[in-house]
Each structure stands twice: as C-alpha cells, then as structure tokens.
Amino acid sequence: MSHQDPYLWLESSETPQVAHWIAGQNAHTAQKLDSDPRFAPLRDAILRNMQDTRQIPLFSVHDDVLYNFHQDAAQPRGVYRATTLNEYTQAETGWQVLLDIDALAEVEGYDWYLAGVDHCTLLPTRCLVSLNIGGSDACVIREYDLATQSFVNNGFAFPYGKSQVSWRDADSVFVCPAWDEDQISTAGYSREVVLLERGQAWEDAASMIVLPPQILKVVAWRFLDAAGGEAITPFDLIEVAQDFYRRSYFYLNSLEGGEAEPLHLPLPTRCVIEAYSHGDLLIRLDTAWQYEGETFPAGSLIALACDAGELGRAQLLFAPTATQSPAQSVQMLEATLHGLLIIILDNVTSRVISMRWNDGEEGGEWQQLSNAIHTGGVIEIVAQPWRSDQFYYLYSDFLTPASLYCHELGDTRPPQLLRAQPAAFDSSHLQVQQYHAISKDDTTIPYFLVSHSLIDLDGNTPVLMYGYGGFAVPLLPYYLDNLGEHWLAQGGAYVVANIRGGGEFGPAWHEAGRGKNRQNSFDDFIAIAEDLIARGITQPSKLAIQGGSNGGLLVAACMVQRPELFGAVVCEVPILDMLRFDQLGAGASWIAEYGKPDEEHLGVYSPYQNAKPATEQHYPRVLLTTSLEDDRVHPAHARKMTARLQELGHDALFFESQSGGHTGQTRQQHTAEELVRVLVFLRQSICDV
C-alpha cells in the first residue's frame, strides 16, 4: 500500500462528511443485523437478565455504610445509593438514593454518566464525584456532600479533562490537572501535581512537581497507615509514569507548615507500589532487583521498610515458583488493618495468600496465615473497610455464577455467604477443559475450552475464540453469563486464549509479546486456532474470533495474516493503524507497549496497511465497532479499516455508537444491543452456513 492514506478524512469527528459516512454505515449494519428476527428477542432476554433484581449489588464500605451504583429500566443512567449491612442481608434491601444521575443530566442538560465516586477516608460523607459525557475518559470532578445530597457550595470542582484528583485530608486534595493544553503531556494526561487547600484560589495552590511533556502522566495520593492504633501515619506519594511500565516514585513530607521538596525513592523503574502498611511499602517487581546484597526475582512481591522516605530492610513476601511452568504471578494486593491479602494467579486461576504483621524485637515481619478462601476460579476483592481486617470478595468461574462472601483476616472458618447471583443458564451439561497449543517458536500456550458435554465436537461446532494478549492484562475464567444462555446452550463453544503479551504468567509472559515481540501474540492465537481444527473440534468456516482494543488489533492482524483459518471476526474499539496510532486519541501513551510507529516491525503487521484486495486474498466476514465518545482509542481506527476493507471488496460491517466510550459505560439497553449485534453476526456468519 502507498504511504498516502486516502481515509485520513475519517479521523475527524466534526465534519458533516464523516457524520454522513457513519450514519450510512450504521444504517447498513442495522439493516443486516438489527432487522434479523432474532435480534429483538435476544435483546429483551439479555436486558431482563441485566436488570434482574437478584443480581448482586456490589458496594464500597465506609463507616459501616454500604454504597452502591445501580442502573435499571427506570434509572438508565443510574443512582448512587446507600444501605446498612443488616439491610443488605435481608430478602428485600432498603436503599437510600443519594445521587440521581438521570435527574442531574436532565437539570444540567448534559449526557452525564457516573465515572466514579471517591470517598474521603477521614470524612466518608464527603466525596469527589467524576462525571463524563457519553462514557469518555475525560471527566468533570466535583465535591459532593452525601449527608445533604448536594454538591458542596464553593467546594472542590475541576473542569472537564483527564485530570486525576485524590483526597489528602478532608480539607485538601492532590490535583493533577489536565483541562488545558499547557498542562498535559504529549499522551494527553497531566504532568503536574498541585496541592489545593479548601477555599484556596487555584493560582495560590502549591505546585509540588512539574514534569516535561514527554512523560506519560503523573499521579499523587496519600496512604493512611492505621497500624499504630489511634495514631494514623500518612504517607504522601507521587508516581511519575515515564511510560506504561517505567515509573519513578517521590515521597512528600507531611507538608504541614510549609513547602516540601519531593524526595526521590531509589527503586527500580519497573516496579509498582501497591500499598503502605506497618511502615512498609508493598512493592511488586516487574524486573529483578538487587538490594542490600539480595536479588529479588522479577514477579516478586516485597515489603520494604520506609521511614520518612528512608529505605530500610526488605522482606520477600512472594516469588514465582522457579520449578513451575507456567509461572505464578501476583494479580493484586489489599492491605487490611493488621495484614495483607495477596491474590495470586496460579495456572490462570486465583489463589489468596493472607499475611499478618508480627511485631518482633528487630522491628517485626510479615507472617503467612492459613485461610479457607476459595480457589480454582476468579477471586475479586469487592470492599475492605478501613481500619478493619474484614473484607468482602466475589468468587466465580466459567460455569459458576458469582457469590459474595464476607470474611476476616486469619479466620480459618468458612467465609460467610452474603449473596449468590442466580444462574443465568443451566450449566449441568457444560464442561470446561484446559488445552495447550504449540506456538511457532515451540512455546506451550494454554487455552480454555467451554462446550456442551452432550454435543459431539465433530468439527462442526461453532466456536467463538476470545483473545487480548497485551499490556500485561490476564484473561481469567469469568462467569459466562449471557454467553452461557445464548451461545453455549445453543451448541456453540467458547475459547479463552491465554497468549503471550498478557499478564497470566508474570512479567516474562508479557515481555514475550511486547514491542518487537508482538508477532508472538499473533502466532500464539493462530496456534490455538490450528489446534482447535487439528483436534477436530471445529473447522475454519465455524471458527469466529473476537477481541477489543488491543484485542481488536490481535484479531485483525490474525485475519490479515491467516484469513483461511477463520469464518468471522468481531473487532471492537480496535487499534489498527499502527503507523499513526500515536497521533490518534491516547495513542502516544502506548509506545512502550508497541514501539514507535517508524519502527519496522509495526509496518510489517499493521492491519490497516497490510490488508489485501479480495481478488488476492479472501477475508472472513468482519464486524467492526467503536464509539463516538471513545477518547482512548480513536474511532478513526475502526472507521478507516472498514473503509479500506470495503474498498478492497471484503464483507465488512461497521457500527459506531453515540456513547459508551472505550469501556462501554452507557445505558443497559445500549449495552444489551451491542452484545446482541455480535451474537446475531456470529449466528449469521458461522452458524447459519
């Protein structure tokens, strides 16, 4: 393909020409998919499931009050509401509505959606409410009083942008501003930290640090270590992200009574500070680190004593088992009052390690505890009330709907079941198997296959294969919910591909698919497709692949490289023009993941540039979706690829929603319609044939 790009005009979202093109494409796709007689019944069934009042309302906990965001048919934008634990455990929970987003949107005349609520730990009835338009990443942030159910007069308030704001205490906040062009990095995020006191004019606020535009972004927050009983030790931290993976950390003095100079912490650049407890920084290492004569391997979790920015002794809390293949990895960490909850991924399923602080003559250490927490599926910490050892968690797997449990650190009794989500489908005749494919370079790649146990996998099974393979993000065995009823129960099978580039098996697994190693991710995905066909489970005309964002790049690249393996492609909010990705949306922030657009390997696999005419190469039918309000991955990627494929004579459908942003944060009906569009597309493409 020539270096000239005939579809640059589709990068604008403001011109009538682009609006006309989108409207035409949407109408064509609606005629093909939305008018299918299966569309409306499927949409209604999925919407009923989403709005089922038996679904578990998840929550945060502050001062024994449970807070939840809820959407239903009557409140499509949602309400922020509260209850007590006693009420929550009743058959009919009584909720108090504290903030009505539908009413707010109507009064203010904006397409508001709730992006987040950040409670002040020391005064939880005060919170910072983040509101976006149509699901975008950019937000306005305003202080809200839950007691009076109103925005605070002359309270903290910040303009629309990708700013980061966090509480320092009840009367001050750390602000990383990103509402003016001169405030932002080349990636579109903040490059300054400002300490703003209540009632203080913005121009009088103290600037803590200003970074050059070349950084990715900067954020700041306060840890509150309550290990000292009534005394609370604050620890103020600045994190400077040079790119997605390299970070620098700075400690801030208490700032009481004057300015403070950020103190650089001499940590490796490839690490993440997860928490601060009992005077220790809890740090996950992405690369090996030598400290005071000891080498801590990549993927380790360590506790590093830090007193007023001075580093002390280090204790290894977890390291991947050297003899195990594939390796274990740390998924997340939560600090309780007296201990730690460490969620480990072990062969792509969750396991919890619990630890308690033990005071000793030489300053104390962390000691592992036995626990009765579930294993074998996916564990997610829902809430951990401050200054307590209590925590709430969800457990689920492919065929087991989520159940919510309450437990206490160190308690060896079975966790208390609070709620169990109703089954969305009959799983009695479904099965989960883990297989392994051999990639092009002989690496063993695991994948999950979920299928109907009473249907012979004789090569005619419609299979939907899902992948991501980037940014160290793992794909886990989550409950299949709507897919169970509307795909598996209908005789389809579902595959989750745990390919390199993801975070399933620690830093090395990610590195093997990052940058110039990206082709490994594609090869792994292709190897799984070949393995499914070789095992006689399916055939190319019955095999569909699906991915979103980086996963959209994955499925498009595999389609272009090995189109004969697939019968259909679902490519959602994708990154596709790898020679201009840094010029679109938040693309400049992904250079550490992909490389620079002028690097040769990007041009070799970029789907947009490498698509071939139908006269040379037949491609499977493809559905590309995006959102007008996606300010992370620009909708131009999907638009341009659609135009290019259609010009080359391929069967490409396109749909661009007006809201939802990159994560699909929108009304439940819109979410249901997007899922049904995919299901109808799959049925038409690989089931009806």
N, C-alpha and C positions, 0 to 999 in steps of 0.2 A: 504493500500500500504506500502511496505517496505520502510525504511528510505533510502535504496540505490536508487540512481537516475540513471537509465540506459541511460538517454539522456543528461547527463552533457556535452558530447562532442559537442552538438549543441549550447553551449554557446560561442564557438569560431567562429569568422567570418573570420579567416585567413587560415583555413586548406582546402586542396582540398576535403576532405571528406564532409565537410559542404557545400562547394560550389556545389559539385555534388548533394547532397541531395536537396538543394534549387532549382537547375536547374531542377531536376526531378519533384519536386512538382509544380513549376511554369508551366512546360510543361503540366502536367496533368490537372491543373486548366484551362490553356488556351484552352486545347482541350475540356474541359467541358463547358466553359463559352465564351471565345473569339471566338470560332468557331460557336457559336449559330448564326443563321441567323439574329437575332435581334440586335446583338452586334454592327456591323459596322454602320447601320443607326442611332442607338441611339447615338453612339459616335459622329458621324458627326453632328447630331442635337444639342447636348449639346455643342460641340465645337463652333458651329456657334453662339449659344446664349452667350457663354463666350466672344467671340471675336466681338460681336455686338458693333459697334462704338457708339451706342446710350446709352450704359451702362454709368452710372455716373462715371466720373474720380474724385476720391476723392483726397484731397490735404492737405498740410500744408501751412500756410501763414507766410511769413517773409518779412518785409519792402514792403508790398503791392505786393509781387510776390507770385504766387501760384505754388507750387511744387507738382509733381505727379509722381508715378511709374506706368509704362504702359507696358503690355505684349500683343502681338498679333502674328499672324502667321509668320510675317516677323521678329519679335523680340521675340522669345520664352523665352529668359532669361529676357528680359525687358530693358527698358531705363528709366532713371531719367530725367525728363523734366520740363520746366517752362513756365508760361504764365502770363498774367495780368488778373485782374477781368473783365475788359472790354472785352478782347478777349474771356474769358471763357463764357460770356453770349451771344456770337454770335452763329449763327447757325453752322458755321464751325470755330472751335477754332484753332488758330495758336499756335503751341508748339515749343519751342526751346529745342533740346536734349542736355543735359549737361553731361550725363554719359551713355555710351552704355555697358551694362553688357555682351552682346554677343561678341562684339568686344574685350572687356577686357579678357574674358575667352579664346578666340582664341589666342590672343597675348601672354598671360601668360601660357597657357596650363593647366589650372585648371578648374574644373567643378564648376565655381563660380555661386552663386546666391546671390542676394541682400537681406541681413537680416535687414538692417535699415540704415537710414541717420539721423544724429543728428546735426542740425544746431547750430552754436554758436549764442546765442541770441543777443549778442552785435555786432557781425560781421557775419551776416547770410550767406554771400557768402563763408564762411569757414565752413566745416562740417566734421564730423567723419563718414566715410563710413564703415559699417560692412559687410563683405563678408564671406559666408560659402560655404562649399563643399557639394553639393547634398542636401541641406536643413538641415544640422545638427545644433545643438545649438551652437557648438563651431564656432568661427569666427576669422578672422584677422580684425584688425581695423586700418584704415589709414586716414590721413588728406587729404581732397580734396578741391581744390580751384574752385568754380563754375564759377568764373569770367574768369579764364584762361582755364577751363575744363581740369585740370590736377592734379595729385597728387602733393602735396607740397614737393619740394626738402628739405630734412632734416627736414621734418615736423613730427608731431606725428605719430608714427607707432608702432603697437604691434603685437606679434606673435599669431599664431593660438591657441585658447583656449576659455574657458568660462569666459573670463575677462569682467569686467564692467568698462567702461571709460566714463566720463562725463566732459563737459566744466566747468571750474571755471571762466575763462575770456578768452579773445582772445589769451592770451599767456601762459595759464596754464590749466592743466587738472587734475582731480582726477582719479587715476588709481587703480583699484582693480585687481591685476594680477592673472592669472590662467593658465599660459602656462608651468610652471614647477611643478613637483610633490611636491616640498617642499613649494610651495606657496598655495596649495589648502587644503580645508577641507576634511574630510572623505566623504562628499557628492559630492565632485568634483568641488566646487566653491571657489572663493577667500576668504582669511581670513586676508587680509591686505589692508590698504588704503595708497596710496602713492601720494604725491603732486609733479607733474612733471612740471617744468618750460620749456618754449620754449628754445631749444638749450642746455638744461642741459643733461648731461650723466645720464643714469639710476642709476648708483651707487652713484651719488651725490644727487639724489632726496630725499626729506624729507619723512620719514615714519611717518604717522600720528597715526596709531594704528595697532597692530598685535594681532590677536586673536588665541586661541587654536584650534587645528584641529577639535574638537568636535562640533563647531558651524556649522550652515548651510552655511551661507555666510555673507559677509559684502559689503555694497554699500555706496557711498558718492555722494552728489550732492550739487549744490548751487541754492537756491531760490533767485530771484531778485524781491524785493518789490518796485514797482514804485509808491506807493501811495503818496509819498512826492513830486510829480511833477517832476522837473528836477533831484532832488536828488534820487538816487536809493540805497536802503538799501539791501546789500547782507546778506544772512543767510545760512551759510555752515553747512551741517548736515551729520552725519554718522549714518547709520542704521545697527545694528548688529542683524541678524536673528538667534536666538538660534535654532529655528526650523521653520516650516512653519507658525506658529501662534504667537510665543513669540518673542518679539523684545525689543531691548534696543536702545535708541537714545542718541547721543552725539552732542553737539554744538561745533563748531570750531570758534575761534576768526578769525578776518579778515586775519590773518597770515602775514600781512604786517610787514616787518622789523624784522622777527624772527620766532622762533618755537612757536607752540601753543599746549597747552595741551587740549585734548578733555574734555569737561565738560559734565558729565552725566546729562541728564534731568530726573527728578524724575516722570516719567509717568508710568502708569500700563503696564505690559508686554504684555497684549493682547489689543493693540491699533495700529492704523495706522495713521501716519501724512500724510494728503492728500495735504496740500498746506500751504503757508505762505503769508499772505496779511494784510496790515494795522497794522503790528506789532503783528498779531495773528497767532498762529499755529492752523490750522484747523484739528481736530483730530476725527477719527471715533473709537468708543469704542466697543470692542468685548465682554467685561465684564463690569459689574457695577463698578463705581469708586467713592469713597468718596474724595472730595476735598474741603477744607476750609468749612467744615460743611454741604456741599450739596452732595447728592447722585445722580449721573448721571447714568441712567439705561443702560444695555447692548443694543447695537444697536444705541446709541445716536451719534449725531454729535455735537461737542462743539468747540467754539472759545476760545483759551487760550492765553492770552497776554504773550509774551516772549520777554524780552529786554536783549540782550547780554547773553542769557541763563538763566536769572532770570524769573521765572514764576510769573504771576500776576493774574488778575481777569479772571473768566471763564464765558462764556455765552452759554447757551443751545440753539442750532440752530434747532435741530430736535430730536425727540424721538419717537419710535414706539408707536402707539396708544394702550393704555393698554386694551381698551374695544374691539378692533378689532381682529377678528380671521379669517384668519391667519394675522399675524402682517405685518406691512410695514417694509421696510429696505432700507438703503442707498445703491444705486448702484454705484454712482461715484460723484465726485465734481470737478468743474472747477472754478478757480479764474480769474475774469476779472480785469480791471483796478480799478473799483470802487465797485465791488460786487462779488457775488458768484452765481453759477448755481449748484443746488443740484438735482441730478436725483434720485428719489425715486421709488422703486418698490412697487406697491400697487395692491395686488392680481395678481401678475405676469405680470403687465403692467406698463409702465413708466409714471411718472409724474414729472414735473420740479418745484422746489421751487426756486425762484430768490430772492436775498437779496442785499441790498446796504448798504455801510458803511455810518453812520451818525455821524459826529463829534458832541460831546457834551461837556458840562462843566467838566464832570468827565472822559473824555477820549474817549467817543464815544462808539457806539454799532452797531450791525448789525440789520437792519430792513427789514422785508419781504415786497416784492413788488407783485402787481398783474401782471400777464402776459397772453399772448394769445398763448402760446406754446401748441402744440398738446398733447393729452392724449389718452390712450387706446391701444397703440401698443408698439413699441420699439423705444426709442429715443437714438441716439448716437451723442455725440459732435464730429464733424469732425475736426474743427480747431477753435482756439481762438487767433487771432493776439495779440501779446504782446503790452502792453500799450494802450489797447483799451477796449471798452465794447461790441464790435461786436463779434458775434460768428456764426458759421455755424453748422447746425445739420441735421441729417437724421431722417426721420420718416418712419416706415413700420410696417406691421403686416402680419399675415399668408397669407392673400389674397391681400394685397395692396403693390405693388412694392415700393421701396424706392424713396422718394422725398427729394431733398436737399434744405434747406432753409437758408436764411441769416436773422439775427435778431440782435437787440440791447437791452442790459440790460435796463429794465424799460420801454421799448416801449410797449404800450398797443394795438398798431395796429397789424393787422395780419402779421405774418412773410412773408418775400419776398421769393417767389418760384424761385429758380435758375435753377434747373434741375429736371426732372421727368423721372425715369427709365421706359422704355417701359414694358408693361405687358408681362411676359413670358408665360402666359397661360390665358385662358378665365375663370374667376372666377365667372361668373354670376350664375352658378348652383352649386356653392360650398358653404359650410356652416362651421362655427366654433362654437363648443359648449364646455362649460366647465362642466365637471362632477366631482364627488368626489367618491372615493372608501374608504372603511373602512379597515385599516390595521389590522394585527394580534393583536396589543395591543389597538385596538379601536381608533387609531388616524385617523382623516379625511385627506385624501391625494387627492389634486386636480390634474386633468389632462385635457389637451385639446384634443378634437377630431375634426379633419378636414375631411370632407367627401363630397360626391356628394349628393346634395339635391334631385335629381330626381331618385336616385337609392335606392331601399328599403334595409335597413340594416337588412336583414333577417337571419343573421347567416352565410351567405356565402361570406361576404365581406372580401377580402384580406386586412389585417391591418398590417401596419408597425409601431411598437411601439419603440420610442427612449427614452433612459434614460442616466443619468450620475450619479447624487447623490453623489458628493464628493467635497472636497476642497473648500466648500462654493461657488461653481460656480452655478449660476442660469441658467435654461433653459427658454428662452423667446420666444415670438411668432414672430420669424423672418419670412420674406417672403420666401415662399417655392420654388420659382424659378423653377429649373429643376424638382423637385419632383411634382410640380403642373401639368406640361405638361405630364410628363412621368410616373406618378403614380396615382395622384388624378383624372386626366381627363380620365384615363383608368379604373376607377371604384374602385381603391384602396382607403383606408382611412389611415390617418396618426395620430398618437397619440404622444403627448409630455408629459412625466411623470414628475411631479414636486415633486419628492420624497425627503425624509429627507437625510441629508448629503450635499445637495446643498445649494445655497445661496438665494433662493427665498424669504424666510421669516425671515431673520436675523440670528444672531449668534446661537440662541437656536435651530433653524431648522437644522443648520449644526452640532451642537454638538450631536443632537439626532441620527446622522448617522456616527459619527466619532469613531475611535478606537474600543472599546468593544461594541459599539452600532451599528457597521456596519451591523449586521443582520437586523436592522430596515429598511435600504435602500433596501435590497433584499425583505423583507416582503412587503414593500410598492409597489414595482414593481410587485410582484406576485399578490398583492391585486388588482391592476389595471387590470392585465390580467384576473383575475377571474371576475372582474366587467364587463369588455367588453363581456365576454362569457355569464355571467348571464343576461345582458341586451339584449341578442340576437343579438348583433352587429356582432359578428364573432364566430368562433369555433377554437379549438386548431390547426387543420390542416391548417387553413387560417391565423394564427397569427404568424408574424415574429417579432423578437426583434433585436435591433441594438444599439451598444454603442462603443465608442472609448476611449482608455487609461483607466482611472478609470471606464468609462462606459463599456469597454471591460471586466473588472473584474465583473461588475454588471451582464451583460447578461450571462457570462459563469457560474457564481455562481447560477443564477436562472435556467439555463439549467440543471445544475447538481442536484439542489435541487428539481425542479418541471418540469422535462422534458415533462410530459404529457400535459402541458399547451401550448406548442409551436410547430409550424411546421417548423421553420427555425430560425437560429441565425447568425447574422453578428457581428463579434468580431474583431474590428480594433485596431491596435497598442496597444494590451492589456497588463495589468498586471495580471499574472495568477499563478505564483509560489510564494505564499505568505510566504514560508519558506526560500526563497533565494532572495527575491526582493531587500534586502539591499545590496546584493553582485553584482547586475547587473545594468548597466547604472547609472542613478542618483538616484537609489532606496533608498540609505541611507537618502536622503532628505525627504522621505515620512513617516518616523517613527512616526512623530507627528500626521499624518492622520490615519495610520493603526495600530500602535503599533509595538513592536519589534517582529521579526519572531519567537522567542522562547515562545511568549505568546500563551496560549492555544486556544484562540478564533480564531486565524489566521489558525491554523491547522484544525479547525472544518469546515471552509468554503472554504479553498484554493481550487480552481477548479482543479488545476493540480494534487494534491494529492487525491482528492475525486472522481475523475472520475471512473465510474464503467464499467465493461465489458458489451458488448451488450447482452450477454446471461443472464445478471441480470437486465439490465435496458436499454430500447431503448431511444436513444437521437435523437432529431431532426437534420436535416442536418445543418452543420455549415460551414461558410466561415471565415477563419482567415487571416488577412492581417497585414503586417508590412513593415518596410523599413530598408535596409542595413545601411543607414546613420542615423538611429534614435539613438542618443546618450542620449536620455532622458529615454525612456522605451526601454530596450534592446530587440532586435528582438528574443532573445532566448525564451522569454515567449511564443510567438506565435508558434515558431518552436517546442518547447518541447511539448506543449499542442497538436499540430497537430499530432506529432509522437505518443504520448500517446493515443489519441483518435483512431487513425488508428490501432494501436496495439490491442486496445480493441474491434475492429470490428465496429467502427462507421463511418458514411459517413462524413468525414472532408476534406474540400478543403483548400488549403493554397496558398497565393501569397505574395512574398517578392519583392518589387520594389527596384531598384538600387539607387534611390534618392527620395527626398521628406522629409526626416527626420521625426520628430514626428508630425509636423503640416501640412504635405503635401505640403510644399513650393517647387514647382517644375514647370515644363513646363505645360502650359494649356492642351496640348494634354494628358499628363500623368494623370493630374487631371481628365479630362473627362473620360479616360479609367477606372480609379479606380471607379468612380461613376457608370459607365455602367456595370462594372463587378458585382457590388452589385445589380443593377436593374435586370440584366439577372438572377442572382442567385435567387432573390426573385420571379421572374416570373416562373422560373422552379420549385421552391420549394413549393410555396403556391398558385400560380395562375393556373398553368397547371394541377394540380392534381384535 
